[in-house]
Amino acid sequence: MTRPLSRALVAEFLGSLLLAALVIGSGIAAQRLSPHDVGVQLLENAAATAVGLFALILVFGPVSGAHFNPVVSLVDAVLGGLPWRHFSLYVPVQVIGCVAGAVVANVLFDATPISISTTDRASWPHGFSEVVATLGLLLVIFSLARTGRGEKAAAAVGAYIGAAYWFTSSTSFANPAITVGRAFSDSFAGIAPSSVPTYIVAQLVAAVIALPLLRLLYPSARSEDVVVPNPV
């Protein structure tokens, strides 16, 4: 079954936009609903993100693979699931979508459409957390992809990200596009632009680690087992 690239790019843009709006919007709502309890804020933010991501993958997965994440697209391309030409178009669409989603989230809560975050997150524990969080995400996605269990990806990814909000000090961004997008909202979910490079480098390091691990653990994977249906 072939899927036009134009449809896939629209799906990646809309999915990335809605993902950023979901993450940032729920962060703003949590900050306003529970202004004196950061733990409750994180719980609210994580729960909304987990269930929302589950739904977004179900909606857009059949069209584009529901990557919404340049690191996922990169690993998929290296493993032969996504053509490099498509990868070169997926990435800017994902980044633009996440930035647009940040603007949407700000507007939804009557905040300034673009407000640059002042939340500094560039410490070594945050960076290491992003390596661990992103590595775990890639292992979840591609272990399912390479063993023919792609139908479980939506639930597994949502569950993993919801958990990773809690076991990582960075609250598991695990995505360069959403990292850039969250810099455009000075809210609970925001990240200062000066911290963005640290996170993106950590996420790319995770991809470098994930590739040999996936090939070691699942050496006999077939191309048709790739969980995310890719446009041709």
Buried (B, 14 or more C-beta within 10 A) or exposed (E): EEBEBEEBBBBBBBBBBBBBBBBBBBBBBBBEEBEEEEEEBBBBBBBBBBBBBBEBBBBBBBBBBBBBBBBBBBBBBBBEBBBEEBBEBBBBBBBBBBBBBBBBBBBEBEBEEEBEBEBEBBEEEBBBBBBBBBBBBBBBBBBBBBBEEBEEBBBBBBBBBBBBBEEBBBBBBBBBBBBBBBBBBBBBBBBBEEBBEBBBBBBBBBBEBBBEBBBEEBEEBEEEBBBBBBBE
